[in-house]
Amino acid sequence: MDSSGFPSRSTSSGSAAATNPSKTPSTKLSADAAVFVPSWLARPAAADKTCGICMENVWGKNARFGILQNCRHCFCLQCIRTWRQSSEMESKTIRSCPECRIHSHFVIPTAMWVDEGPEKDKLIKAYLENMSKKICKYFKPSDRDSCKFGNKCFYRHQNADGSLVESDSPNDISRRIRQNLPHMSDYFLDAHMDESWEEYLGPDLLALALDRQPGWGY
């Protein structure tokens, strides 16, 4: 424990790791975990952040932030997921920030707080890159319209041999469905596109394990 009240990073094991990189502890997590950042790294920037929904200190509650893609307001992961999964509000409302109403396609689960600038750009880029490595559970090579998000999908569309598939736009896919299913197309498309990105991606949002990089400002 150092004078700031946070756990000290200088330990005997840490010294050994510094002299022998092969002994450096790994921070990689399994794919069903939230973004992990060591407490000594995340806490100083997050210690005074309050969730805009429950009004509790996020670090004191569960130390898990739900960072919105397009705004800088602060929410704990549990509260913002509950908000975006609500069936009592319009889809446009639940995919918007509860405070500023700016729309965001996704929420990034993380123990590290960033709100704007290069740090957030890096976080978003890393998150999307990791999602793009996971195969889309809806896409079928035999049916080019099986994933209704088409080339806007965050997940990987691939053939059986592993080669990438160039999907069409959601508008083109919607047009074909209307032509093929004229009696049910409006209902089907409205129901499908009303899903939030979190519901489409599933509850087990892909994990990120971010190592500290120069310029992150912690």
Residue, then its C-alpha position, 0 to 999 in steps of 0.5 A: m500500500d503506497s501513500s495514496g491509499f492504493p495497492s503498491r505496484s512494487t512487490s517482490s514478484g513484480s520485481a522479478a517480472a520486471t527483470n524477467p518478462s517471461k514471468t510477467p503476470s498475464t491479464k488475458l481473460s476468457a471470452d465471457a468476461a468483462v473488460f479487465v483492468p488491474s485495480w491499481l491501474a483503473r481505480p485512480a481515474a474511476a474512484d469518484k465516478t457516479c452512475g447517472i441512473c442509480m446515482e451510486n459510486v460505480w467503483g464502490k458498487n461493482a467497479r464495472f462501467g458501461i461506456l457508451q460509444n457516442c457520449r461521455h456520460c457515466f453509468c455502471l454496466q448493470c444499469i445501462r444494460t437494464w436501460r437498453q433492454s427495457s420493453e417499456m420504452e421506444s427502441k429509439t429511446i432505449r438505445s440513447c443515453p439516458e441523459c443526453r439522448i445521443h444514440s449509441h450502437f453498443v456499450i463497452p464493459t470495462a473496469m477502466w473509465v475513459d470519456e473522450g479523446p484518444e483513449k476512448d478511440k483506442l478502447i472502441k477500436a480494440y473492442l470492435e476489432n475483438m468482436s470482428k474476430k468472432i463468427c456471427k451466430y446468425f449468418k449462414p453461407s447458404d443464405r446471404d440474407s440470414c444476418k439482417f445487419g449485413n455489412k454493418c454487422f460487428y461480427r465475422h461473416q465467413n464461408a465454411d472454408g474460412s474466407l470472408v463474405e462480402s455482405d450487402s447493406p441492411n437496406d438491400i437485405s430488407r428490400r429482398i425480404r419485402q419482395n420474398l415475404p410481402h405479407m409478413s415483411d413489415y412485421f418481421l423487419d420492424a421486430h428484428m431492427d428493433e433489437s438493441w445491439e446488445e441483444y443481437l450480440g448476446p449477453d456475453l459481450l466479447a472480452l477485452a484485456l487491455d494492457r497499459q499503453p503510453g498515452w493512456g493517462y493513468 
